Amino acid sequence: MDDCITTINVSGRRFEIGRDVLSRYPDSTLGRLTSSTEKEVFFQRPTAVFKSVLGYHQTGHLHLPASMCLGAVQEELDFWGFSVDDVEPCCRRALNGFQRQQHEVNEFQKGATLAFIEPQGESTSTFAKVRNWLWKMMDRPFSSKIAKVYFLISCLVIITSTLLIVLGTLPQFKSTLKKEHWRQYFGEDYFDEYYDEIRLADEESDDEDVDEITERHNRTSDDILGNFSLPKDVHVKNENVELVGYICTAFFAVELLLRLCCCPSLVRFFRSLLNIIDVLAVIAALGKILVEQVSVAEKFKHSYLDILEGMLVLRVLRLFHLTKHITGARVLVYAFKSSLREVGFMALLLLITSIVFGTVVYYVDSDHMKTIPEACWWAVITMTTVGYGDITPSTAVSKGVGVLCACMGILVLAITMPLFVNNFITFYSIANETSDQAQTTNNEHVTFSKVHPLKHGVLHQSNKSEGDLNSR
């Protein structure tokens, strides 16, 4: 009878188990004990998970203890020879969620580590040292005082470039065209042919010019102009604004060249969306300047080359460089990437419900809702609680639909947004913890460096004391 029972000692607690129970899962750690001749086997493992494993051998249902960390539970399951697939569905969901979250955390920490990885095995030549120093200065703004100054200058240039785009749309920063500008606008031949008409139509022409032209032609100004008129919507940039824009473009171009020459890996460089935006923005800015120098009329006339003007909006995206080294901004970007499924689910719900409510409100209030797309626009604005008020329901039935639409929008946002917020909170806490650990490590390194010179003196004093004791 004793041969059919195996005693298992787990951290001091003894369990007497029949070999027939152990043999139900022969590939597990306990199952392999059936071939052992020892009467008692000792394991230095936690007993909580062992009880669950023993219950699995006895009942065929593997449940996990709620009092233990899921990471420790996973380690114990691996030790006892079981996997997540063996766990019952009620406990498996929590363990799968933990594993998925750990994977995302590891990817986040890996990305944060790669962002500040130091190049290894580089040459000790002066050129290589200068190259590494330049890259560290541009990519790690808090590594030295010079890097901080450069980062400050770069931020000022980015802000200035963005302000130029914003202020350039104001009338105060636009100038009307003068004679030399009209010559560039119309071309030499046309300008020479209609020189007098252009001078008369120009609002900046003085009375002496008008009198001189009318006396020479012996006609009134209206007769000379006839149907000729200058376009009113043509302006030229302020010269000072344009000059500052050229300086900013030159700074970005030089910076991009230096970063391309100094970066440790071009492949990793072009994996960054911000770097791709920088390249496209510099190419667009330089291309626009080159086109305007070759064909000056492109400053005023619309053509297919205006796509370069449209690409200048990429300069605004450089503002994201200001947040690249802020922990919260980096965490927000990664949280959004890891929550694409949740964000897509929220967008799908908004799309479906907006189409449903937009179609319903169109048929019950067709007087105000002219088309279904217009009604869907109203539904989206209502569900997101924006409420522009450009389109409103008018009948009692359509207002009732509007109430249901607003309530559904609140439910959709309340259901989906916490999923994204939880990921952000998790990654943000990990990022702060990693930053605190790095700061603590640096402080300990500085402290050790300060104490290190006294180390030999302390050891010498200790050895001396030991010698005195031995002599005594």
C-alpha positions in Angstrom: 0.0 0.0 0.0 2.9 2.4 0.8 4.3 1.8 -2.7 1.2 3.4 -4.1 1.7 6.7 -2.2 4.3 9.3 -2.7 5.0 11.9 -0.1 5.7 15.4 -1.5 7.2 18.0 0.8 6.6 21.6 -0.5 8.5 24.2 1.6 7.9 22.1 4.8 4.3 21.0 4.1 3.9 17.3 3.4 1.4 15.9 1.0 0.7 12.2 0.6 -0.5 11.6 -3.0 -1.4 8.4 -4.7 0.7 7.5 -7.8 -2.5 7.0 -9.8 -3.3 10.7 -9.3 0.2 11.7 -10.3 0.1 9.6 -13.4 -2.9 11.4 -14.9 -0.5 14.0 -16.5 2.7 12.1 -17.0 4.5 15.0 -18.8 4.1 17.3 -15.8 6.7 17.6 -13.0 4.5 15.6 -10.6 3.7 13.0 -13.3 7.4 12.2 -13.8 7.6 11.3 -10.1 5.6 8.0 -10.8 8.8 6.4 -12.0 10.8 7.6 -9.0 11.7 5.1 -6.3 12.0 7.7 -3.5 9.3 7.7 -0.8 9.5 11.5 -0.2 10.4 14.3 -2.6 11.2 17.9 -1.4 10.4 21.1 -3.4 11.3 24.6 -2.3 8.4 26.2 -4.0 5.3 28.3 -2.9 2.5 26.1 -1.7 -0.4 28.3 -3.1 0.2 27.3 -6.8 1.1 23.8 -5.8 -2.3 23.3 -4.3 -3.9 24.4 -7.6 -1.6 22.0 -9.5 -2.5 19.2 -7.1 -6.2 20.0 -7.5 -5.7 19.8 -11.3 -4.3 16.3 -10.9 -7.2 15.4 -8.6 -10.2 17.0 -10.4 -9.0 17.9 -13.9 -9.7 21.7 -13.3 -6.8 24.1 -12.9 -7.7 27.3 -11.1 -5.2 29.9 -10.0 -4.9 31.5 -6.6 -6.1 35.1 -6.6 -3.7 36.2 -3.8 -0.5 35.8 -5.9 1.1 38.0 -8.6 0.3 36.7 -12.0 3.9 36.8 -12.9 4.8 34.4 -10.1 1.9 32.2 -11.0 3.2 32.0 -14.6 6.6 31.0 -13.3 5.1 28.3 -11.1 3.0 26.9 -13.9 6.1 26.6 -16.1 7.9 24.8 -13.2 5.1 22.3 -12.7 4.9 21.6 -16.4 1.6 23.3 -17.4 0.7 26.2 -19.7 -1.9 28.8 -20.0 -4.1 26.5 -22.2 -4.5 24.2 -19.2 -6.0 26.9 -17.0 -9.8 27.2 -16.7 -11.4 30.0 -18.8 -12.4 32.0 -15.6 -8.7 32.3 -14.7 -7.2 32.2 -18.1 -8.5 35.6 -19.1 -6.6 37.3 -16.4 -3.4 35.4 -17.2 -3.7 36.1 -20.9 -4.3 39.8 -20.2 -1.2 39.8 -18.0 0.9 38.2 -20.6 -0.3 40.6 -23.3 0.4 43.6 -21.0 3.9 42.3 -20.2 4.7 41.9 -23.9 3.6 45.5 -24.5 5.6 46.7 -21.5 8.7 44.9 -22.7 8.3 46.4 -26.2 7.9 49.8 -24.6 11.0 49.4 -22.5 12.9 48.0 -25.5 12.0 51.0 -27.6 13.0 53.4 -24.8 16.3 51.6 -24.4 17.0 51.6 -28.2 16.2 55.3 -28.3 19.3 56.1 -26.1 21.6 53.2 -27.0 25.2 54.1 -27.3 27.1 53.0 -30.4 29.5 50.1 -29.6 32.7 49.1 -31.2 33.3 52.5 -32.8 36.7 53.6 -34.0 38.8 55.7 -31.6 39.8 58.2 -34.3 39.2 61.9 -33.9 36.6 61.9 -36.7 34.6 59.1 -35.0 34.7 60.9 -31.7 33.5 64.1 -33.2 30.8 62.2 -35.1 29.6 60.5 -31.9 29.7 63.8 -30.0 27.6 65.6 -32.6 25.0 62.8 -32.7 24.8 62.8 -28.9 24.4 66.6 -28.9 21.6 66.5 -31.4 19.8 63.4 -30.2 20.2 63.6 -26.5 19.5 67.2 -25.4 20.2 66.7 -21.7 23.5 64.9 -22.1 25.6 68.1 -21.7 25.4 71.8 -21.4 26.2 72.3 -25.1 23.4 69.8 -26.0 21.0 71.8 -23.8 21.9 75.0 -25.6 21.6 73.4 -29.0 18.2 72.0 -28.0 17.0 75.4 -26.9 18.2 77.0 -30.2 16.5 74.2 -32.2 13.2 74.8 -30.3 13.4 78.5 -31.0 13.9 77.9 -34.7 11.0 75.4 -34.8 8.7 77.8 -33.0 9.8 80.7 -35.3 9.3 78.7 -38.4 5.8 77.8 -37.2 5.0 81.4 -36.3 6.0 82.5 -39.8 3.4 80.1 -41.3 0.7 81.4 -38.9 1.6 85.1 -39.2 2.2 84.9 -42.9 -1.6 84.5 -43.4 -2.3 87.9 -41.7 -2.9 90.9 -43.9 -0.3 92.9 -41.8 2.4 90.6 -42.9 1.5 90.8 -46.6 2.5 93.5 -49.1 0.9 94.7 -52.2 2.8 94.2 -55.5 5.0 97.1 -56.7 6.2 97.8 -60.2 9.0 95.2 -60.1 6.6 92.6 -58.7 4.1 93.3 -61.5 6.9 92.9 -64.0 7.6 89.5 -62.6 3.9 88.6 -62.4 3.1 89.5 -66.0 6.4 88.9 -67.7 8.7 91.3 -69.6 6.7 91.5 -72.8 3.3 91.9 -71.3 4.5 94.4 -68.8 6.2 96.6 -71.4 3.1 96.5 -73.6 0.7 97.5 -70.8 3.1 99.6 -68.8 0.9 102.7 -68.6 -2.2 100.7 -67.8 -0.4 98.9 -65.0 0.8 102.2 -63.5 -2.7 103.7 -63.7 -4.3 100.7 -62.1 -1.8 100.5 -59.3 -3.1 102.2 -56.2 0.3 103.3 -55.1 0.8 105.4 -58.3 1.0 109.1 -57.4 -0.9 112.0 -59.1 2.2 113.1 -61.0 2.4 109.7 -62.8 -1.3 109.8 -63.6 -1.1 113.3 -65.0 2.0 112.4 -67.1 0.3 109.4 -68.6 -3.0 111.1 -69.4 -1.2 114.1 -70.9 1.0 111.9 -73.1 -2.0 109.9 -74.4 -4.3 112.9 -74.4 -7.1 110.8 -72.9 -8.6 110.3 -69.5 -7.4 107.5 -67.2 -10.7 105.6 -67.7 -10.3 105.7 -71.4 -6.7 104.5 -71.2 -7.6 101.6 -68.8 -10.7 100.5 -70.6 -11.4 96.9 -69.4 -7.9 96.5 -68.0 -7.6 95.9 -64.2 -5.1 94.4 -61.8 -5.9 91.3 -59.8 -6.9 92.2 -56.3 -6.0 88.9 -54.5 -2.3 88.8 -55.3 0.1 89.6 -52.5 3.7 89.2 -51.8 5.3 88.1 -48.6 7.0 90.6 -46.3 10.7 90.8 -47.1 11.7 90.4 -43.5 9.4 87.5 -43.0 10.8 85.8 -46.1 14.4 86.4 -45.0 13.7 84.8 -41.6 12.1 81.9 -43.4 15.2 81.4 -45.5 17.3 81.4 -42.4 15.1 78.7 -40.7 15.2 76.6 -43.9 19.0 76.8 -44.0 19.2 75.8 -40.3 16.9 72.8 -40.9 18.9 71.7 -44.0 22.2 71.9 -42.2 20.8 70.0 -39.2 19.4 67.3 -41.4 22.7 66.8 -43.2 24.6 66.6 -39.9 22.1 64.1 -38.5 22.4 62.0 -41.7 26.2 62.0 -41.5 26.4 61.3 -37.8 23.6 58.9 -37.1 24.8 55.4 -36.1 22.2 53.6 -38.4 20.5 55.1 -41.4 17.9 52.3 -41.3 16.9 53.2 -37.8 17.0 56.8 -38.7 14.4 56.4 -41.4 12.2 54.3 -39.2 11.3 57.4 -37.3 8.2 59.2 -38.6 9.6 62.5 -37.3 12.8 62.1 -39.3 10.8 61.3 -42.5 8.8 64.4 -41.9 12.0 66.4 -41.5 13.3 65.1 -44.8 10.1 65.8 -46.7 9.8 69.3 -45.1 13.4 70.3 -46.0 13.0 68.9 -49.6 9.7 70.8 -50.0 11.2 74.1 -48.7 14.3 73.9 -50.8 12.3 72.9 -53.9 10.0 75.9 -53.4 12.9 78.3 -53.1 14.6 76.8 -56.2 11.4 77.0 -58.2 10.9 80.6 -57.2 14.5 81.5 -58.1 14.2 79.8 -61.6 10.7 81.2 -62.3 10.0 84.3 -60.2 6.3 84.3 -61.3 5.7 81.2 -59.3 5.6 83.5 -56.2 2.3 84.9 -57.4 0.7 82.5 -59.9 -1.0 79.2 -59.2 0.3 76.1 -60.9 0.9 72.4 -60.3 4.0 73.4 -58.4 1.8 74.7 -55.6 2.0 71.2 -54.2 5.3 72.3 -52.7 3.5 75.0 -50.9 1.1 72.5 -49.5 3.9 70.3 -48.3 5.2 73.2 -46.2 2.5 72.3 -43.7 5.0 69.5 -42.7 7.0 72.3 -41.0 4.2 72.6 -38.5 4.6 68.9 -37.6 8.1 69.7 -36.4 6.5 70.9 -33.2 6.4 67.2 -32.2 10.1 67.5 -31.8 9.5 69.6 -28.7 7.6 66.7 -27.1 10.0 63.9 -28.3 12.0 64.1 -25.1 9.0 64.5 -22.8 8.0 61.3 -21.0 4.3 61.9 -21.2 4.4 62.6 -24.9 6.4 59.5 -25.7 4.1 57.4 -23.6 1.0 58.9 -25.3 2.4 57.9 -28.7 3.2 54.4 -27.6 -0.1 54.0 -25.8 -1.9 55.0 -29.0 0.0 52.4 -31.0 -0.7 49.6 -28.5 -4.3 50.6 -28.4 -5.0 50.6 -32.1 -7.5 47.8 -31.7 -9.5 49.7 -29.1 -9.3 53.0 -31.0 -10.4 51.1 -34.2 -13.3 49.6 -32.2 -14.4 53.0 -31.0 -14.2 54.4 -34.6 -16.2 51.5 -35.9 -18.9 52.1 -33.3 -19.0 55.8 -34.0 -19.3 55.0 -37.8 -22.1 52.5 -37.4 -24.1 54.5 -34.9 -23.7 57.8 -36.9 -24.9 56.1 -40.1 -27.9 54.6 -38.2 -28.9 57.8 -36.4 -28.1 60.0 -39.5 -30.4 57.8 -41.7 -33.2 57.8 -39.2 -33.1 61.6 -38.5 -33.0 62.2 -42.3 -36.3 60.4 -42.9 -38.0 62.0 -39.9 -36.8 65.5 -40.5 -36.0 65.9 -44.2 -36.8 69.6 -44.1 -33.7 70.4 -42.2 -31.5 67.4 -43.1 -31.0 67.8 -46.8 -28.9 64.7 -47.4 -28.0 61.6 -45.4 -24.2 62.6 -45.3 -25.3 65.9 -43.8 -27.4 64.0 -41.3 -24.5 61.7 -40.5 -22.3 64.8 -39.9 -24.9 66.0 -37.4 -24.9 62.5 -35.7 -21.1 62.5 -35.3 -21.1 66.0 -33.8 -23.9 65.1 -31.5 -22.3 61.8 -30.4 -19.0 63.4 -29.6 -20.8 66.1 -27.5 -19.3 68.9 -29.7 -22.6 70.4 -30.8 -21.6 73.0 -33.4 -25.3 73.9 -33.9 -24.9 74.3 -37.7 -27.5 71.6 -38.2 -30.3 71.0 -35.7 -33.4 68.9 -35.6 -36.7 70.7 -35.8 -39.5 68.2 -35.1 -40.3 66.5 -31.8 -39.5 63.1 -33.3 -36.1 64.2 -34.6 -35.3 65.8 -31.3 -36.1 62.5 -29.6 -33.7 60.8 -32.0 -31.2 63.4 -31.1 -31.5 62.6 -27.4 -30.9 58.9 -28.1 -28.0 59.8 -30.4 -26.3 61.9 -27.7 -26.9 59.1 -25.1 -25.4 56.5 -27.4 -22.4 58.7 -28.0 -21.7 59.0 -24.3 -22.0 55.3 -23.8 -19.6 54.6 -26.7 -17.0 57.0 -25.3 -17.5 55.7 -21.8 -17.0 52.1 -22.9 -14.0 52.5 -25.2 -11.9 55.4 -23.7 -11.0 53.6 -20.4 -9.3 50.9 -22.4 -6.9 53.5 -23.9 -6.6 55.3 -20.6 -5.5 52.2 -18.7 -2.7 51.5 -21.2 -1.5 55.1 -20.9 -1.5 54.9 -17.1 0.4 51.6 -17.2 3.1 52.8 -19.6 3.4 56.2 -17.8 4.0 54.6 -14.4 6.6 52.3 -16.0 8.3 55.2 -17.7 8.5 57.2 -14.5 9.8 54.2 -12.6 12.5 53.6 -15.3 13.4 57.3 -15.2 13.7 57.3 -11.4 15.8 54.1 -11.5 18.2 55.8 -14.1 18.4 58.9 -11.9 19.1 56.8 -8.8 21.8 54.9 -10.7 23.5 58.1 -11.8 23.4 59.5 -8.3 24.9 56.3 -6.9 27.6 56.5 -9.6 28.4 60.1 -8.7 28.5 59.2 -5.0 30.8 56.2 -5.6 33.1 58.4 -7.6 33.3 60.9 -4.7 33.9 58.2 -2.1 36.2 56.1 -4.3 39.4 58.2 -3.6 39.0 57.4 0.1 38.6 53.8 -0.5 42.2 52.8 -0.2 42.6 54.9 3.0 39.6 53.2 4.6 40.9 49.7 3.6 44.4 50.6 4.9 43.0 51.7 8.2 41.0 48.5 8.5 44.0 46.4 7.7 46.0 48.3 10.2 43.4 47.7 12.9 43.4 44.0 12.0 47.2 43.9 12.3 47.0 45.6 15.7 44.5 43.0 16.9 46.6 40.2 15.6 49.7 41.6 17.3 47.7 41.8 20.5 
